[in-house]
Amino acid sequence: MSDQGRQVAKVAALVAGGAVIGAGIGLLFAPQTGAETRRDVGRYAKKVQLKATRLSRSVQSGVKEVMDRSKSLIQRDRPRAQIEAV
Protein backbone atom coordinates (compact mmCIF):
# COMPACT_ATOMS: atom_id res chain seq x y z
CA MET A 1 0.00 0.00 0.00
CA SER A 2 1.32 3.44 -0.83
CA ASP A 3 1.94 6.17 1.72
CA GLN A 4 -1.09 8.06 0.48
CA GLY A 5 -3.25 4.95 0.90
CA ARG A 6 -2.00 4.51 4.46
CA GLN A 7 -2.81 8.14 5.25
CA VAL A 8 -6.33 7.74 3.88
CA ALA A 9 -6.79 4.57 5.94
CA LYS A 10 -5.59 6.35 9.09
CA VAL A 11 -7.96 9.27 8.53
CA ALA A 12 -10.87 6.90 7.87
CA ALA A 13 -10.08 4.97 11.06
CA LEU A 14 -9.92 8.19 13.07
CA VAL A 15 -13.23 9.43 11.68
CA ALA A 16 -14.91 6.08 12.38
CA GLY A 17 -13.48 5.99 15.89
CA GLY A 18 -14.64 9.53 16.55
CA ALA A 19 -18.12 8.66 15.32
CA VAL A 20 -18.31 5.67 17.67
CA ILE A 21 -17.08 7.69 20.64
CA GLY A 22 -19.47 10.54 19.82
CA ALA A 23 -22.40 8.13 19.54
CA GLY A 24 -21.52 6.61 22.90
CA ILE A 25 -21.34 9.99 24.60
CA GLY A 26 -24.62 10.98 22.97
CA LEU A 27 -26.31 7.87 24.33
CA LEU A 28 -25.01 8.59 27.83
CA PHE A 29 -26.49 12.08 27.84
CA ALA A 30 -29.71 11.25 25.98
CA PRO A 31 -32.91 12.60 27.54
CA GLN A 32 -34.69 9.25 26.98
CA THR A 33 -35.02 6.22 29.19
CA GLY A 34 -32.83 3.21 28.53
CA ALA A 35 -35.71 1.20 27.06
CA GLU A 36 -36.59 3.98 24.62
CA THR A 37 -32.97 4.38 23.61
CA ARG A 38 -32.55 0.64 23.05
CA ARG A 39 -35.73 0.56 20.97
CA ASP A 40 -34.53 3.50 18.86
CA VAL A 41 -31.08 1.96 18.42
CA GLY A 42 -32.69 -1.34 17.37
CA ARG A 43 -34.87 0.41 14.80
CA TYR A 44 -31.93 2.37 13.48
CA ALA A 45 -29.83 -0.80 13.24
CA LYS A 46 -32.56 -2.52 11.21
CA LYS A 47 -32.79 0.47 8.85
CA VAL A 48 -29.03 0.52 8.41
CA GLN A 49 -29.00 -3.22 7.77
CA LEU A 50 -31.64 -2.86 5.04
CA LYS A 51 -29.79 0.04 3.43
CA ALA A 52 -26.50 -1.87 3.56
CA THR A 53 -28.12 -4.91 1.98
CA ARG A 54 -29.60 -2.79 -0.81
CA LEU A 55 -26.31 -1.01 -1.37
CA SER A 56 -24.35 -4.25 -1.48
CA ARG A 57 -26.81 -5.72 -4.00
CA SER A 58 -26.52 -2.58 -6.11
CA VAL A 59 -22.73 -2.68 -6.01
CA GLN A 60 -22.74 -6.40 -6.75
CA SER A 61 -24.96 -5.95 -9.80
CA GLY A 62 -22.83 -3.03 -11.00
CA VAL A 63 -19.64 -5.07 -10.69
CA LYS A 64 -21.28 -7.97 -12.51
CA GLU A 65 -22.36 -5.65 -15.31
CA VAL A 66 -18.85 -4.22 -15.65
CA MET A 67 -17.36 -7.73 -15.69
CA ASP A 68 -19.81 -8.84 -18.38
CA ARG A 69 -19.02 -5.79 -20.52
CA SER A 70 -15.30 -6.36 -20.05
CA LYS A 71 -15.62 -9.98 -21.08
CA SER A 72 -17.53 -9.04 -24.21
CA LEU A 73 -14.91 -6.43 -25.13
CA ILE A 74 -12.10 -8.93 -24.60
CA GLN A 75 -13.89 -11.51 -26.70
CA ARG A 76 -14.48 -8.97 -29.47
CA ASP A 77 -10.88 -7.76 -29.54
CA ARG A 78 -9.26 -11.17 -29.27
CA PRO A 79 -7.91 -12.35 -32.64
CA ARG A 80 -9.83 -15.32 -33.87
CA ALA A 81 -7.95 -18.52 -34.46
CA GLN A 82 -8.12 -19.45 -38.10
CA ILE A 83 -8.37 -23.04 -39.12
CA GLU A 84 -6.12 -23.84 -42.03
CA ALA A 85 -7.02 -26.62 -44.38
CA VAL A 86 -4.12 -28.87 -45.06
DSSP file (Angstrom, degrees, kcal/mol; ACC not computed):
  #  RESIDUE AA STRUCTURE BP1 BP2  ACC     N-H-->O    O-->H-N    N-H-->O    O-->H-N    TCO  KAPPA ALPHA  PHI   PSI    X-CA   Y-CA   Z-CA
    1    1 A M              0   0    0      0, 0.0     2,-0.0     0, 0.0     5,-0.0   0.000 360.0 360.0 360.0 140.0    0.0    0.0    0.0
    2    2 A S     >  -     0   0    0      1,-0.1     4,-2.1     4,-0.0     5,-0.2  -0.239 360.0-107.2 -75.8 168.0    1.3    3.4   -0.8
    3    3 A D  H  > S+     0   0    0      1,-0.2     4,-2.2     2,-0.2     5,-0.2   0.888 121.8  52.7 -62.2 -39.2    1.9    6.2    1.7
    4    4 A Q  H  > S+     0   0    0      1,-0.2     4,-2.2     2,-0.2    -1,-0.2   0.904 108.0  51.0 -64.3 -40.1   -1.1    8.1    0.5
    5    5 A G  H  > S+     0   0    0      1,-0.2     4,-2.2     2,-0.2    -1,-0.2   0.883 109.5  50.4 -63.7 -38.6   -3.2    4.9    0.9
    6    6 A R  H  X S+     0   0    0     -4,-2.1     4,-2.5     2,-0.2    -1,-0.2   0.900 109.5  51.0 -65.3 -40.6   -2.0    4.5    4.5
    7    7 A Q  H  X S+     0   0    0     -4,-2.2     4,-2.4     2,-0.2    -2,-0.2   0.909 110.3  48.9 -63.4 -42.3   -2.8    8.1    5.2
    8    8 A V  H  X S+     0   0    0     -4,-2.2     4,-2.6     1,-0.2    -1,-0.2   0.909 111.1  50.4 -63.8 -41.8   -6.3    7.7    3.9
    9    9 A A  H  X S+     0   0    0     -4,-2.2     4,-2.4     2,-0.2    -2,-0.2   0.899 110.5  49.8 -63.8 -40.2   -6.8    4.6    5.9
   10   10 A K  H  X S+     0   0    0     -4,-2.5     4,-2.5     2,-0.2    -2,-0.2   0.930 111.8  47.4 -63.5 -45.3   -5.6    6.4    9.1
   11   11 A V  H  X S+     0   0    0     -4,-2.4     4,-2.6     1,-0.2    -2,-0.2   0.918 112.2  50.0 -63.2 -42.8   -8.0    9.3    8.5
   12   12 A A  H  X S+     0   0    0     -4,-2.6     4,-2.5     1,-0.2    -1,-0.2   0.904 111.2  49.3 -62.5 -41.0  -10.9    6.9    7.9
   13   13 A A  H  X S+     0   0    0     -4,-2.4     4,-2.6     2,-0.2    -1,-0.2   0.902 111.5  49.1 -65.1 -40.7  -10.1    5.0   11.1
   14   14 A L  H  X S+     0   0    0     -4,-2.5     4,-2.5     2,-0.2    -2,-0.2   0.912 111.9  48.1 -65.2 -42.2   -9.9    8.2   13.1
   15   15 A V  H  X S+     0   0    0     -4,-2.6     4,-2.3     2,-0.2    -2,-0.2   0.930 113.5  47.4 -64.0 -45.0  -13.2    9.4   11.7
   16   16 A A  H  X S+     0   0    0     -4,-2.5     4,-2.2     1,-0.2    -2,-0.2   0.917 112.9  49.0 -63.1 -43.1  -14.9    6.1   12.4
   17   17 A G  H  X S+     0   0    0     -4,-2.6     4,-2.5     1,-0.2    -1,-0.2   0.908 110.8  50.2 -62.8 -42.1  -13.5    6.0   15.9
   18   18 A G  H  X S+     0   0    0     -4,-2.5     4,-2.7     1,-0.2    -1,-0.2   0.881 109.1  52.1 -62.9 -38.5  -14.6    9.5   16.5
   19   19 A A  H  X S+     0   0    0     -4,-2.3     4,-2.4     2,-0.2    -2,-0.2   0.911 110.6  47.5 -64.9 -41.9  -18.1    8.7   15.3
   20   20 A V  H  X S+     0   0    0     -4,-2.2     4,-2.2     2,-0.2    -2,-0.2   0.930 114.2  46.3 -65.2 -45.1  -18.3    5.7   17.7
   21   21 A I  H  X S+     0   0    0     -4,-2.5     4,-2.4     2,-0.2     5,-0.2   0.916 113.1  49.8 -64.1 -42.8  -17.1    7.7   20.6
   22   22 A G  H  X S+     0   0    0     -4,-2.7     4,-2.4     1,-0.2    -1,-0.2   0.900 110.1  50.4 -62.5 -41.3  -19.5   10.5   19.8
   23   23 A A  H  X S+     0   0    0     -4,-2.4     4,-2.2     2,-0.2    -1,-0.2   0.906 110.3  50.6 -64.0 -40.6  -22.4    8.1   19.5
   24   24 A G  H  X S+     0   0    0     -4,-2.2     4,-1.8     2,-0.2    -2,-0.2   0.920 111.6  46.5 -63.0 -44.3  -21.5    6.6   22.9
   25   25 A I  H  X S+     0   0    0     -4,-2.4     4,-1.7     1,-0.2    -1,-0.2   0.895 110.8  53.7 -65.0 -39.4  -21.3   10.0   24.6
   26   26 A G  H  < S+     0   0    0     -4,-2.4    -1,-0.2     1,-0.2    -2,-0.2   0.891 107.9  50.0 -62.2 -39.3  -24.6   11.0   23.0
   27   27 A L  H >< S+     0   0    0     -4,-2.2     3,-0.9     1,-0.2    -1,-0.2   0.873 107.5  54.5 -66.8 -36.3  -26.3    7.9   24.3
   28   28 A L  H 3< S+     0   0    0     -4,-1.8    -1,-0.2     1,-0.2    -2,-0.2   0.867 115.8  37.6 -64.9 -35.6  -25.0    8.6   27.8
   29   29 A F  T 3< S+     0   0    0     -4,-1.7    -1,-0.2    -5,-0.1    -2,-0.2   0.223  86.2 132.1-102.2  14.3  -26.5   12.1   27.8
   30   30 A A    <   -     0   0    0     -3,-0.9    -3,-0.1    -4,-0.2     7,-0.1  -0.383  58.6-135.6 -68.0 143.2  -29.7   11.3   26.0
   31   31 A P  S    S+     0   0    0      0, 0.0     2,-0.2     0, 0.0    -1,-0.1   0.285  77.3  91.2 -83.1  13.4  -32.9   12.6   27.5
   32   32 A Q  S    S-     0   0    0     -5,-0.1     2,-0.1     1,-0.1    -2,-0.0  -0.599  83.0-101.4-103.5 165.3  -34.7    9.3   27.0
   33   33 A T     >  -     0   0    0     -2,-0.2     4,-2.3     1,-0.1     5,-0.2  -0.363  38.1-105.9 -75.7 166.0  -35.0    6.2   29.2
   34   34 A G  H  > S+     0   0    0      1,-0.2     4,-2.7     2,-0.2     5,-0.2   0.885 119.8  52.5 -61.3 -40.5  -32.8    3.2   28.5
   35   35 A A  H  > S+     0   0    0      2,-0.2     4,-2.3     1,-0.2    -1,-0.2   0.912 110.5  47.3 -64.0 -42.5  -35.7    1.2   27.1
   36   36 A E  H  > S+     0   0    0      2,-0.2     4,-2.6     1,-0.2    -2,-0.2   0.915 112.9  49.1 -64.5 -42.3  -36.6    4.0   24.6
   37   37 A T  H  X S+     0   0    0     -4,-2.3     4,-2.8     2,-0.2    -2,-0.2   0.921 111.2  49.0 -64.0 -43.9  -33.0    4.4   23.6
   38   38 A R  H  X S+     0   0    0     -4,-2.7     4,-2.6     2,-0.2    -1,-0.2   0.907 111.6  50.0 -62.3 -40.9  -32.5    0.6   23.1
   39   39 A R  H  X S+     0   0    0     -4,-2.3     4,-2.4     2,-0.2    -2,-0.2   0.933 112.7  46.5 -61.9 -45.9  -35.7    0.6   21.0
   40   40 A D  H  X S+     0   0    0     -4,-2.6     4,-2.7     2,-0.2    -2,-0.2   0.901 112.6  49.7 -63.7 -41.8  -34.5    3.5   18.9
   41   41 A V  H  X S+     0   0    0     -4,-2.8     4,-2.6     2,-0.2    -1,-0.2   0.905 110.6  51.0 -64.5 -40.5  -31.1    2.0   18.4
   42   42 A G  H  X S+     0   0    0     -4,-2.6     4,-2.0     2,-0.2    -2,-0.2   0.916 111.6  46.9 -62.7 -43.4  -32.7   -1.3   17.4
   43   43 A R  H  X S+     0   0    0     -4,-2.4     4,-2.3     2,-0.2    -2,-0.2   0.923 113.0  49.0 -63.1 -44.6  -34.9    0.4   14.8
   44   44 A Y  H  X S+     0   0    0     -4,-2.7     4,-2.7     1,-0.2    -2,-0.2   0.908 109.3  52.6 -62.2 -41.3  -31.9    2.4   13.5
   45   45 A A  H  X S+     0   0    0     -4,-2.6     4,-2.4     1,-0.2    -1,-0.2   0.891 109.0  49.8 -62.9 -39.4  -29.8   -0.8   13.2
   46   46 A K  H  X S+     0   0    0     -4,-2.0     4,-2.3     2,-0.2    -1,-0.2   0.914 111.3  48.9 -65.7 -41.5  -32.6   -2.5   11.2
   47   47 A K  H  X S+     0   0    0     -4,-2.3     4,-2.5     2,-0.2    -2,-0.2   0.926 112.4  48.0 -62.1 -44.4  -32.8    0.5    8.8
   48   48 A V  H  X S+     0   0    0     -4,-2.7     4,-2.8     1,-0.2     5,-0.2   0.896 109.9  52.9 -64.1 -39.6  -29.0    0.5    8.4
   49   49 A Q  H  X S+     0   0    0     -4,-2.4     4,-2.3     2,-0.2    -1,-0.2   0.922 110.4  47.3 -62.0 -44.1  -29.0   -3.2    7.8
   50   50 A L  H  X S+     0   0    0     -4,-2.3     4,-2.5     2,-0.2    -2,-0.2   0.920 113.5  47.8 -63.0 -43.8  -31.6   -2.9    5.0
   51   51 A K  H  X S+     0   0    0     -4,-2.5     4,-2.7     1,-0.2    -2,-0.2   0.902 111.9  49.9 -64.4 -40.5  -29.8    0.0    3.4
   52   52 A A  H  X S+     0   0    0     -4,-2.8     4,-2.7     2,-0.2    -1,-0.2   0.893 110.7  50.0 -65.5 -39.1  -26.5   -1.9    3.6
   53   53 A T  H  X S+     0   0    0     -4,-2.3     4,-2.2    -5,-0.2    -2,-0.2   0.930 112.6  46.6 -64.3 -45.2  -28.1   -4.9    2.0
   54   54 A R  H  X S+     0   0    0     -4,-2.5     4,-2.3     1,-0.2    -2,-0.2   0.918 113.7  48.7 -62.5 -43.5  -29.6   -2.8   -0.8
   55   55 A L  H  X S+     0   0    0     -4,-2.7     4,-2.8     1,-0.2     5,-0.2   0.917 110.7  49.9 -64.0 -42.9  -26.3   -1.0   -1.4
   56   56 A S  H  X S+     0   0    0     -4,-2.7     4,-2.6     1,-0.2    -1,-0.2   0.890 111.3  49.3 -65.4 -37.6  -24.3   -4.3   -1.5
   57   57 A R  H  X S+     0   0    0     -4,-2.2     4,-2.5     2,-0.2    -1,-0.2   0.901 111.9  49.3 -65.2 -39.7  -26.8   -5.7   -4.0
   58   58 A S  H  X S+     0   0    0     -4,-2.3     4,-2.3     2,-0.2    -2,-0.2   0.930 113.5  45.2 -64.7 -45.8  -26.5   -2.6   -6.1
   59   59 A V  H  X S+     0   0    0     -4,-2.8     4,-2.7     1,-0.2     5,-0.2   0.914 112.4  52.5 -63.6 -42.4  -22.7   -2.7   -6.0
   60   60 A Q  H  X S+     0   0    0     -4,-2.6     4,-2.3    -5,-0.2    -2,-0.2   0.911 110.9  46.1 -61.5 -43.5  -22.7   -6.4   -6.8
   61   61 A S  H  X S+     0   0    0     -4,-2.5     4,-2.4     2,-0.2    -1,-0.2   0.883 112.4  51.6 -68.8 -35.8  -25.0   -6.0   -9.8
   62   62 A G  H  X S+     0   0    0     -4,-2.3     4,-2.3     2,-0.2    -2,-0.2   0.914 110.8  47.3 -64.4 -42.7  -22.8   -3.0  -11.0
   63   63 A V  H  X S+     0   0    0     -4,-2.7     4,-2.5     2,-0.2    -2,-0.2   0.905 111.7  51.0 -65.0 -40.7  -19.6   -5.1  -10.7
   64   64 A K  H  X S+     0   0    0     -4,-2.3     4,-2.6    -5,-0.2    -2,-0.2   0.910 109.9  50.1 -62.6 -42.0  -21.3   -8.0  -12.5
   65   65 A E  H  X S+     0   0    0     -4,-2.4     4,-2.4     2,-0.2    -2,-0.2   0.919 111.4  48.0 -62.7 -43.9  -22.4   -5.6  -15.3
   66   66 A V  H  X S+     0   0    0     -4,-2.3     4,-2.6     1,-0.2    -2,-0.2   0.909 111.8  50.2 -63.5 -41.9  -18.9   -4.2  -15.7
   67   67 A M  H  X S+     0   0    0     -4,-2.5     4,-2.5     2,-0.2    -2,-0.2   0.913 110.7  49.3 -63.1 -42.5  -17.4   -7.7  -15.7
   68   68 A D  H  X S+     0   0    0     -4,-2.6     4,-2.1     2,-0.2    -2,-0.2   0.916 112.4  47.6 -63.6 -42.4  -19.8   -8.8  -18.4
   69   69 A R  H  X S+     0   0    0     -4,-2.4     4,-2.3     2,-0.2    -2,-0.2   0.910 111.8  50.7 -64.0 -41.5  -19.0   -5.8  -20.5
   70   70 A S  H  X S+     0   0    0     -4,-2.6     4,-2.5     1,-0.2    -2,-0.2   0.915 109.4  50.6 -63.4 -42.1  -15.3   -6.4  -20.1
   71   71 A K  H  X S+     0   0    0     -4,-2.5     4,-2.6     1,-0.2    -1,-0.2   0.907 110.2  49.3 -61.9 -41.7  -15.6  -10.0  -21.1
   72   72 A S  H  X S+     0   0    0     -4,-2.1     4,-2.0     1,-0.2    -1,-0.2   0.884 111.4  49.3 -67.7 -36.1  -17.5   -9.0  -24.2
   73   73 A L  H  X S+     0   0    0     -4,-2.3     4,-2.3     2,-0.2    -2,-0.2   0.901 111.8  48.6 -67.3 -39.9  -14.9   -6.4  -25.1
   74   74 A I  H  X S+     0   0    0     -4,-2.5     4,-1.6     1,-0.2    -2,-0.2   0.921 111.9  49.0 -65.0 -43.1  -12.1   -8.9  -24.6
   75   75 A Q  H  < S+     0   0    0     -4,-2.6    -1,-0.2     1,-0.2    -2,-0.2   0.885 112.5  48.6 -64.0 -37.8  -13.9  -11.5  -26.7
   76   76 A R  H  < S+     0   0    0     -4,-2.0    -1,-0.2     1,-0.2    -2,-0.2   0.881 115.6  42.6 -69.6 -38.6  -14.5   -9.0  -29.5
   77   77 A D  H  < S+     0   0    0     -4,-2.3    -1,-0.2    -5,-0.1    -2,-0.2   0.660  89.3 103.0 -84.8 -16.1  -10.9   -7.8  -29.5
   78   78 A R  S  < S-     0   0    0     -4,-1.6     2,-0.1    -5,-0.2    -4,-0.0  -0.478  81.4-113.1 -69.5 131.6   -9.3  -11.2  -29.3
   79   79 A P        -     0   0    0      0, 0.0     2,-0.3     0, 0.0    -1,-0.1  -0.434  33.1-120.1 -66.2 137.7   -7.9  -12.4  -32.6
   80   80 A R        -     0   0    0     -2,-0.1     2,-0.3     1,-0.1    -3,-0.0  -0.576  21.6-117.1 -81.8 137.1   -9.8  -15.3  -33.9
   81   81 A A        -     0   0    0     -2,-0.3     2,-0.5     1,-0.0    -1,-0.1  -0.569  29.6-143.7 -73.1 131.1   -8.0  -18.5  -34.5
   82   82 A Q        -     0   0    0     -2,-0.3     2,-0.6    -3,-0.0    -1,-0.0  -0.814   4.5-136.9-100.6 135.9   -8.1  -19.5  -38.1
   83   83 A I        -     0   0    0     -2,-0.5     2,-0.5     2,-0.0    -2,-0.0  -0.795  18.5-152.3 -91.5 123.7   -8.4  -23.0  -39.1
   84   84 A E        -     0   0    0     -2,-0.6     2,-0.4     2,-0.0    -2,-0.0  -0.822  10.2-132.9-100.7 133.7   -6.1  -23.8  -42.0
   85   85 A A              0   0    0     -2,-0.5    -2,-0.0     1,-0.1     0, 0.0  -0.678 360.0 360.0 -81.0 131.8   -7.0  -26.6  -44.4
   86   86 A V              0   0    0     -2,-0.4    -1,-0.1     0, 0.0    -2,-0.0   0.424 360.0 360.0-101.3 360.0   -4.1  -28.9  -45.1
